[in-house]
Amino acid sequence: MTRRHRWPYYATRGDVRGWCGHRHRTLQGAVSCLCSDRGGCRAQGGYSDRAIVRVTGSGPGEYEYVDLDIRSRRMWVECGPDQPAM
């Protein structure tokens, strides 16, 4: 049985942390994944560099970062800051 991939989907990725490995069907699913990653990093004394991307195909570079300016305040409340306070 061949599994078909559906595009677009959402994921989280960072230059250091890499891809989350999930194919989120909704933006809210990706937000939850990002919050979980941030929480795990924060628990270990670090921070996550991941951001939400919209994947549009299977090739390298076939993704775009999702602009969360509208939701940034809500994400901060849900996830807390993505970097530790200095």
C-alpha positions in Angstrom: 0.0 0.0 0.0 1.4 3.3 -1.1 0.9 6.3 1.2 0.0 9.5 -0.5 1.2 12.8 0.9 -1.2 15.7 0.9 0.0 19.3 0.4 -0.1 21.8 1.8 0.4 20.9 5.5 2.0 22.7 8.4 5.1 21.7 10.4 7.6 23.4 12.7 11.3 23.7 11.9 14.4 25.6 13.1 18.0 25.8 11.8 19.2 24.2 15.0 16.3 22.1 16.2 15.4 20.8 12.7 12.0 19.6 11.7 9.3 18.3 14.1 8.6 15.3 11.9 4.8 15.8 11.9 2.4 16.7 9.1 -0.2 19.0 10.8 -3.4 19.4 8.9 -4.3 22.6 10.7 -2.4 25.7 11.9 -3.6 25.1 15.4 -2.0 21.6 15.4 1.3 23.2 14.4 0.9 25.9 17.2 0.4 23.1 19.7 3.5 21.3 18.4 5.5 24.5 18.7 4.2 25.1 22.2 5.2 21.6 23.2 8.7 22.1 21.8 9.2 25.4 23.5 8.0 23.9 26.8 10.4 21.0 26.5 13.4 23.2 25.7 12.5 25.6 28.5 12.3 22.7 31.0 16.0 21.9 30.1 17.1 25.6 30.4 17.1 26.4 26.7 14.8 27.8 24.1 13.5 26.6 20.8 14.4 28.2 17.4 11.5 26.4 15.7 8.9 28.4 13.7 5.8 27.3 11.9 6.1 26.6 8.2 3.5 25.8 5.5 4.9 22.9 3.3 3.7 23.1 -0.3 5.7 20.2 -1.9 8.2 17.5 -1.4 11.3 19.2 -2.7 13.9 21.2 -0.7 12.8 24.7 -0.1 9.1 23.9 -0.9 7.9 25.6 2.3 7.2 29.1 3.5 7.3 30.6 7.0 3.8 31.4 8.4 3.4 35.0 9.4 1.9 34.9 12.9 1.9 38.6 13.6 -1.9 38.5 14.1 -1.6 35.6 16.5 1.7 36.6 18.2 0.0 37.9 21.3 -2.1 34.7 21.7 0.9 32.5 21.0 2.9 34.2 23.7 0.0 33.6 26.2 -0.3 30.0 25.1 3.4 29.1 24.9 5.2 31.7 26.9 8.2 33.6 25.5 10.4 31.5 23.1 13.6 32.8 24.8 14.6 32.9 28.4 14.5 36.2 30.2 17.9 37.8 30.5 
